[in-house]
C-alpha cells in the first residue's frame, strides 16, 4: 500500500514528503537505475552515448525516440543553426540587467523575454510546441553565451554557423573557438546532463506545461527550479569549495571543520543513486584531462583528494554516499574558461533537451497536475471581531 519508504499516514490519507517515490506519469525517454548506477536514454546507456555520440544527436534521440539517420541529423542541425540568433530586443534586456545579476536569473529573464517576441508563443497545438521547443534548445545557448560576455562588459558575439552546437556555445561564451579536446569534453558533459528522469526542474516544466500555457513559461519555471543549490546550483558550490581549500594538504582539515559544523559537502550523495553516479565516472576522467590541458591540474587533484578522504576516511562509501554529477563538472567548466556563476546556466543549456522532450511526450494525452495536500490545521474556528482579538 505504501507509495514510498518515506510515506506517512494522516487519517486515511497516505503521502510522501517531496513526492518521493510517487509515480506521476509514464515515459519512454530516460531511465535512472539508482541501485545499479545506470542512466539510459531511449534504451542507450549514457556512457556509450558520451563516448560515441554528440549533443545534437542526443537531443534528436530524446525528442524523437531514435538515433537519426544522416539526413535527419543534417536537417535537425540545420534547424538548430537557423534558430540560434535571438531578437536584438532580448539582448538589450540582458544589457539592462545589473552586472552582478546571477547568470541563472539573467537566463530566466532572457527566456521569458523570448516568448514576448514569438508570434506563435500562445498557440497550444503539439506541432507548435515542438517547433518552439527546438528553437529553445538553440536559443538558450545563445542567451547564456551572450550574458557571459555582457556581465564582463564585453559585446555579445553572433553565432558562428560553421560551428557545431557545443563548439558554438563555447565560442559565444568565451570568445575562443575551442580546441578538439575542450569541445569533446564539453559535448560529453552536455550529453550527461541532457536528461535525468523526473528531477525537480523537469517535473516543474511538465507541471507548468500541463496547464497548456506557453512553452516559454514552462522553461522559465524549470530554470527557476534548477537554480537552487539542492539541484543544479550544487556544481557552483563545489568549485567554490575547491578554490577555498586551495591545496591538497588542506583537504582533511577543511572537511573535518565542515563535518563538525554539520555543513553539507556539496557534490556528494544523490536522492536516486546509492552507488557511484555513472555521469560522475565519465566526468572524473575528463576532469583530469582538461585540467591538465589548461594548466589547472591542481584542481583535479584537490577534488580527487576530497573524494578519497570522504569515501575512505569518513566512511561515505559505506553509507552509500558517492560523488554525483556536480562534483567533477565544476572543475571541467572552470578549466574551459567559465566563471563558476555560469556552471548552472551550462546545466540548463544541456538539460533543455530533456525538458522539451518530456513536455512533448506528456502533451498528447495531457492531464493537468493537481496533487492534494494533507490538511493539518484547524477546522471549526469562528470569526472574531477586531475589538475582541488578543
N, C-alpha and C positions, 0 to 999 in steps of 0.2 A: 504493500500500500504506500510505502514511503517513496517520495519522488527524489529524495536526496539524503545522504548521510547527515546533512545539515538541516533536514526538515524539522519543523517544530509544530506542536499542536496548540490550537486555541479553540476551545469548544469542539465543534465538529469539523472545523477548517484546518487543513494542513498546508503549510507553506515552507518555502526555502528562502532564507535571507539572501538577498542579492540574486535571486532566481537560480542559485547554484544547482545544477543537475536537472533543471526543468527543461523539458523538450518543448520548443515553441514552433518548430516547423521542420520540414524535410528538405534535404539538399543533396545535390549530386556534384557540388563544386569542389569541396575540400573536406578532408577528414583528419582529425588530430587524435592520435593514439597515445595518450599520456603515459600509459604503463610501458609500452614498448619503445617510446621515444621516436615515433614516426609522424611525419606530416606528408599528406598526399594531396595533390591537385588533380582532380578528374582521373584518379587511378594511378597517376605517375608520382613516384617518390621524389620528394623535394631535393634530395641530394643528387639524384640523376638529372633533374632539371637544372640545378645550379651548375653542374659540371658541363652539360652539353647544350643548354638552351640559352635564350636571351630574353630580355624583358618583353619586347613586342610579341614574341611568340607565346610567352606565358600568359600575357594579357589576353591574347586571342583565345588561348586554351580555356581560360577561366570564363570568358564571356560566351563562347560558342560551343564549348563542350568537346573539342577535339584539337589535336595539333593541326595547324593549317598546311595546305599544300603551298608550293612556292607562289603560285598565282594568288592564292588567298592572302598569304602573308605580305606579298608585294602590295596588294590592294589595301590592306589594313595599315601598312606602314605609310602608304601614300595619303591615306585619310588622316592619320595622326599628324603628319607633317603639314597638311593643309590647314589644320586647326590650331597649330602651335601659337600663332600670333593672337594676342588679346587686344581688345579695343584700347585705344590711346587713353580714353577716359578712365579705364581701370588702373592703368599705370599712374595716371595723375592722382587717383585716390590714394595709391600706395605712397606717392611722394608727399602727400599732405599729412601722413601719419608722423607722430613724433619718432625721431631716430632711435629712441630707446624702446620702442614698441617691441614686444616679444614677437619673433617671426611667425609663431603659430597664430597669434592674434591678427597679424597682418595677412596671413594666408586665409584665415577665416573671413576677414573683411573683403579680401580680394575676390574670393569665390562667390560671396554674397553679391558683390557688385557686378560680377559677370552676368548673373541672372537678370539684372536690370537692363542689360544691353542685348539680350537674346529675344528676338520676336517670337520664338517658339516656346519660351520658358513655361508658359501657362498651359500648354497642351498636355493632356494626360493619357494619350494613347501610347501603347508599348513601343511602336516604331519610333516615335519622337523621343521617348525616354532613352531608347537605345542610341539614337543619334547624339543626344546631349551627353550621354554617358561617355561615349568615345571622345567627344570634344573635351570633356572634363579631364580625361586621362592625359590628353595632350597639354591642356592649358594650365592645369595645376602646377606642372613642372615649370612653365614659363613664369607664373606668378611668383613661385618660390625663388627661382633664379633671379628675377628682377629685384625682389626685395632684398636678397642677399647683397646686391650691389648698392641699392638705394640707401640702406642703413649705414653704409660706409662712405656715403657721399659720392658714389660713382654712378655714371649713367648706365641704365639697363642696356643689355645687348639684344639685338634682333636674333631670333632663332636661325640656326645655320641648317639649311635644307640638305646639305651634304653629309650631315652627321646623323647617326642613329639616335634613338630616344635618350639613352643614358649618356652618351658622349655629349649630346647637345645640352642636356641638363647640367652636366659638369662645366661645360663651356660657359653657359649663361650665368652660372653662379660664381665661378672663379675667374673667368676671363681667359682661361688657358684651355686649349684643346688637349685632352688627356692622352698620356702615353698608353700603349696597349694594356699593360698590367693594371693601371689605375681604372681604365674603362671596364676591364673584365671584373675586377673586384667590386666596383660599384654596381655593375649589372647583376652580379651574383647576389649582392646584398638586397637589391630591389626585388629580385625573384623571391628570395627568402621571406621578404616582408609583404608580398603581394596579397596573401590571404591567410587567415588563421582561424577558421571556424567562427563560432558565434561569440566573438570577443565584444567588448563594450562598445567600441566605435562602430563595428559592423552592425550590431544589434540596434544601435542608435539610428543609423542610416535607414534601416528597414522599418523601424517604428515610425519614423517621420514620413517615409515614402508611402507607408500603408494608408495614410490619410488622403492619398492622391494629391499631395502638394507638389510643387515643382522640384525637380532633381537638385537644383542649386541649394534649396533649403535643406534637403536631406544631407548633402555632402557638407554643407556648412555646419550642421549639427554634429556630424561624425568627426569633423576636425576639432570641434569643441570638446568632444569626449576624449579624443586621442591625446589632447594637450596635457591631460592630468598626469602627475608623476607615478600614479599606480598603473598607468597604461603606457602610452608612447613616450611620455616625458622622462621615463627612467634612464634612457641612454644618455641624456644630457647630464644627469646627476652622477652617472658612473664616471664620465670623463672629468667632471669637476673633482671627484674623489681622487682619481689617479693623479691629477695635477696637484692637488693638495698634498698627497703623500710624497711625491717628488722623487723618491729613490727607493730601491728595493729594501735597503736596510731599515727603513722606517715603517714598513708594512705592518709588522706584528704589533708595534706599539699603537699605531693608528687604529687598527681593527680592534684591538683589546679595549681601547677607550670607547669606541662606538658600541661595542657589545656590552660593556659595563654600564653604559648610559642608556641601554635599550634602544639604540638608534638603528633602524633598518639599514642594512647594507644593500644598496640598490644593485640590480643586475643578478640577484640570486633568488631562486625559488620561482615557482610558477603555479597558477591555480590548476592547470591541467597536467603538466609534465611532472612526474615523480622520479624521472631519470634525467640524464643529460639532454637538454634541448637540442634536437638534431640541427637546428639552424645555428646554434652556438658552436657546434662541432665544425661546421663549414667556415664560419667567420673567424674562428680561432686560428685556423691555418692561414687564411688570407690576411688576418691582422698582423701576423708575424712577417709575412712577405711585404706588405705595403708599408708598414712602419720602417722596415729596414731600407726599402727603396727610397723613402723620403727622409732618411736620417733620423728617425724617431723610434728606433728600436727599444729605447729605454721604456717607452710607454707600454709596449707589449710585455716587456719583462716584469714591470710592476704589476700589470694585470694578471699575468701568469702566477706571480708570487702571491697575490691576493687569493686567487683561486686555490692554489695548493694549500695555503695556510688555513683557509676556511674549511675546505673539504677534508683535509687530513688532521690538522692540529685542533680544529674546533668542532670536528665531528659532523659537519654539514652533510657529508655524503651518507652517513649512517641514518640521518633524518630524512633523506630523500630530497635534499635541497642542493641544487646544482646551478651553474651559470645558465641564464636564459639568453635569448637573442640580443637583449640590450647590452649585455656585459662587454662583448667584443666589438659590437657595431660602432660604439663611440670612438675607439682607437682607430678604426678604419676610416671613419668620416673625418676625424681630426687630421690624420695623415694625408688625406686627399685635399686638404685645404679649407675645410668647413669649420666655422666657429661652432662651439658646442650648442649655442642657441638655435642653430639650424638643424640639429640632429632630428628632432621630432618632425619638423616640416618634411625632411627627407623621407621619414617613415610614411607620412601622408602621401607624398608623391608616389611611393611604392604601393601602399595599401588601397589607393583609389581604384585600382583594377578589381580588387576583391569587393570593395563597397559597391561598385557599379554592377558587378556580376551577381552578387547576392540580391540586390534590389530587383534587377531584371528577372531573375529566377522567381522571385516571390510575387511579382506584379500580375502575371497572367491569371492566377487564382487568388488574387489579393483578398485579405480579410484584415480589417484594421485591428491593430493590437489593443486589447482592453483588459489588462490584468486587474485583479482586485487586491485590496489591502485588508488585512485583519484589523478591524476597528477595536481599540482597547480603551477608548475614552468613556466619559460619562454619557448616559442616555436619557435621563429623566430630569434634567435641570429646568428651572423656570426663570423667566426674565426678571431681573432685579432692577428697579428704577435707580437712577444715578444717585439720588439722595440717600438711598439705603445701602449702597455698596461700601464695603470696607476695604 
